Amino acid sequence: MMNHRYLVWWMLSVALVSASGVRLISAQEIRPEVIRKAKQATALVVLPSAQGFGSAVCIDASGYFLTNEHVVRSTGESAVTLVLSAGEDDQQVVQAEVVRRDKEDDLALLKVKGEKKYSALELGLDTELVETQQLIAFGYPFGTALKAKEKEYPSISVNVGRITALRRSNGKL
């Protein structure tokens, strides 16, 4: 069974996803369409009353997003704002409810209100991971600190890295 903490890390530090799921890639295979899809599936989480920010990833086209529980923990409320395509011309601001929280595994499931379809990423399996596998991380690690002066929200940060180690305890990653 997949470790839930790893699942969040995996999703927020998204490995390249193909139509068949997660696969090993070479640097030459980083395709613009894969990066565009992952950027569209990543949202800036804006907490109420300027309490902070986080990142979330869409895991279902009906509007389910996954973030860390610690991101929404201090809100004391069941709603957050998600900014899709933050800092871009097609930026959208939507409201989402916190529908599940798991403090132990540091997961929170958000559901966007309404019936619109969203760009979602497929989940991968931790059994597919190997050391030195390339990953691309998408998110907003500094909240709104990197925003352009003329825009309210920052554009997404995209970084390439590699898995340097897979640490297991009792058979779980």
GIDAQUI-V188271 format. One record per pair of residues at least 6 apart in sequence whose ideal C-beta (glycine too) atoms are under 7 Angstrom apart, sorted by the first residue. I is the first residue (numbers start at 1). GAP is how many residues later the second one is. Records with the same first field share a line. If there is no record, write none. Layout:
# GIDAQUI-V188271
I = GAP ; GAP
This chain:
# GIDAQUI-V188271
2 = 123 ; 124
3 = 123 ; 169 ; 170
4 = 98 ; 101 ; 103
5 = 100 ; 101
6 = 120 ; 167
8 = 58 ; 60 ; 98 ; 99
10 = 114
11 = 46 ; 48 ; 55
12 = 43 ; 45 ; 127
13 = 122 ; 124
14 = 24 ; 43 ; 107 ; 122 ; 124
15 = 7 ; 109 ; 120
16 = 9 ; 14 ; 18 ; 120
17 = 17 ; 104 ; 105
21 = 101 ; 103
22 = 102 ; 106
24 = 106 ; 109
25 = 109
27 = 107
35 = 101 ; 123
37 = 82
38 = 83 ; 98 ; 100
39 = 99 ; 117
40 = 45 ; 79
41 = 16 ; 17 ; 78 ; 79 ; 80
42 = 13 ; 15 ; 96 ; 97 ; 114
43 = 13 ; 22 ; 39 ; 40 ; 41
44 = 9 ; 11 ; 39 ; 42 ; 96 ; 109
45 = 8 ; 9 ; 10 ; 11 ; 22 ; 26 ; 35 ; 37
46 = 7 ; 34 ; 35 ; 37
47 = 6 ; 28 ; 33
48 = 27 ; 29
51 = 23 ; 24
52 = 91
53 = 87 ; 90 ; 91
54 = 13 ; 14 ; 17
55 = 12 ; 84 ; 85
56 = 9 ; 10 ; 11 ; 26 ; 54
57 = 8 ; 9 ; 64
58 = 7 ; 60 ; 61 ; 62 ; 63
59 = 6 ; 7 ; 61 ; 62 ; 64
60 = 60
61 = 56 ; 57 ; 59
63 = 48 ; 49 ; 53 ; 55
64 = 45 ; 47
65 = 17 ; 31 ; 45 ; 47
66 = 41 ; 43
67 = 41 ; 43
68 = 38 ; 39 ; 40
69 = 32 ; 33 ; 34 ; 37 ; 38 ; 39
70 = 36
71 = 37
72 = 8 ; 26 ; 29 ; 36
78 = 19 ; 20
79 = 16 ; 17 ; 18
80 = 16 ; 18 ; 30
81 = 12 ; 14
82 = 12 ; 14 ; 28 ; 30
83 = 8 ; 10 ; 70
84 = 7 ; 8 ; 10
85 = 6 ; 7
86 = 67 ; 68 ; 69 ; 70
87 = 60 ; 61 ; 64 ; 66 ; 67 ; 68
88 = 67
91 = 62
94 = 18
95 = 18
96 = 14 ; 15 ; 16 ; 17
97 = 13 ; 14 ; 16
98 = 10 ; 12
99 = 10 ; 11 ; 12
100 = 8 ; 9
101 = 7
112 = 6
126 = 47
129 = 34 ; 37
131 = 32 ; 33 ; 34 ; 35
132 = 30 ; 31
133 = 29 ; 30
134 = 26 ; 28
135 = 26 ; 27 ; 28
136 = 22 ; 24
137 = 22 ; 24
138 = 18 ; 20
139 = 17 ; 18
140 = 14 ; 16 ; 17
141 = 16
144 = 9 ; 10
146 = 8
147 = 6 ; 7
166 = 7
